[in-house]
């Protein structure tokens, strides 16, 4: 059974996901950073111009997640994605990032939450 596993101090887990908005052909990127207890430290969604294929979009989501971590002074990251060619972890361990897809698709603006959780994904925690 694939389940999310917390980390030891002082590590943080960065879960990312990317989805292409077919209406405008723009990838939406999602990043979630959790602490060693699994508590949400920060969540972000953004939209980027077409980046080519999904592997490039997933890789760009990782870069955006690393920038987000740096912005809130978090440095020791374990990175997880559902892209087998980028940084794979099963989708069952990345449900919150996957759940952000619908939120990201419905918003045209970047969104960031620090130490709070959008109500749309509370049931996934």
C-alpha positions in Angstrom: 0.0 0.0 0.0 1.4 3.4 -1.0 0.8 6.0 1.7 2.4 9.3 2.5 5.2 9.0 5.0 6.3 12.0 7.1 10.0 12.8 7.4 12.5 13.4 10.2 13.4 16.8 11.4 14.6 19.1 9.8 13.4 17.9 6.4 10.3 19.1 4.5 8.4 17.4 1.7 7.6 19.2 -1.5 4.8 17.5 -3.5 4.2 19.0 -6.9 1.8 18.4 -9.8 1.2 19.9 -13.2 -1.9 19.8 -15.4 -2.5 21.4 -18.8 -5.5 23.7 -19.1 -6.8 22.4 -22.5 -8.9 25.6 -23.1 -5.8 27.8 -23.2 -3.0 25.3 -23.5 -1.3 26.6 -20.3 0.1 24.4 -17.7 -1.1 24.9 -14.1 1.5 24.1 -11.5 0.8 23.1 -7.9 3.2 22.9 -5.0 2.6 21.8 -1.4 5.3 21.8 1.3 4.7 19.8 4.5 6.8 19.6 7.6 8.0 16.4 9.3 4.6 15.9 11.0 2.7 16.3 7.7 1.4 19.8 8.6 1.0 22.2 5.7 3.7 24.9 5.6 2.7 26.4 2.3 0.6 25.8 -0.8 0.9 27.5 -4.2 -0.8 27.3 -7.6 0.3 29.2 -10.7 -0.2 29.3 -14.5 2.7 29.4 -16.9 2.9 29.8 -20.7 3.1 26.6 -22.7 6.1 24.7 -21.6 6.1 21.9 -24.2 5.3 18.5 -22.8 4.2 17.4 -19.4 7.7 16.4 -18.3 8.9 19.9 -18.8 5.8 21.2 -16.9 6.4 18.8 -14.0 10.1 19.9 -13.9 9.1 23.5 -14.0 6.6 22.8 -11.1 9.6 21.5 -9.1 11.6 24.7 -9.8 8.6 26.8 -8.7 8.3 24.7 -5.5 12.0 25.1 -4.7 11.6 28.9 -5.2 8.5 28.8 -2.9 10.5 27.0 -0.3 13.3 29.5 -0.5 10.8 32.4 -0.1 9.6 31.0 3.2 13.2 29.9 4.3 12.8 26.2 4.0 15.8 24.4 2.5 16.0 20.7 3.2 13.5 19.2 0.7 12.4 15.8 -0.4 10.7 16.3 -3.8 7.8 14.1 -4.9 5.9 14.2 -8.2 3.7 11.7 -10.1 5.9 11.9 -13.1 7.9 8.7 -13.5 10.6 10.5 -15.5 11.0 13.5 -13.2 10.6 12.6 -9.4 8.1 9.8 -9.0 5.9 9.0 -6.1 2.5 7.2 -6.5 -0.5 9.5 -6.9 -1.9 8.0 -3.7 0.9 9.7 -1.9 0.4 13.0 -3.7 -3.3 13.5 -3.4 -3.2 17.0 -2.1 -1.1 18.2 -5.1 -3.4 16.3 -7.4 -6.5 17.8 -5.6 -5.2 21.3 -6.3 -5.5 20.8 -10.0 -9.2 21.7 -10.1 -8.6 24.7 -8.0 -5.7 25.8 -10.2 -7.7 25.3 -13.3 -10.5 27.5 -12.0 -8.2 30.4 -11.2 -6.4 32.7 -13.6 -4.2 34.2 -10.9 -1.3 32.6 -8.9 -2.4 31.8 -5.3 -0.2 31.2 -2.2 -1.3 30.0 1.2 1.2 30.0 4.1 0.3 27.7 7.1 -3.3 27.5 6.0 -5.3 25.1 3.8 -7.8 26.1 1.1 -11.3 24.7 2.0 -11.5 23.0 -1.4 -8.8 20.5 -0.4 -9.3 20.2 3.4 -10.9 16.7 3.0 -7.7 15.4 1.4 -5.6 15.9 4.5 
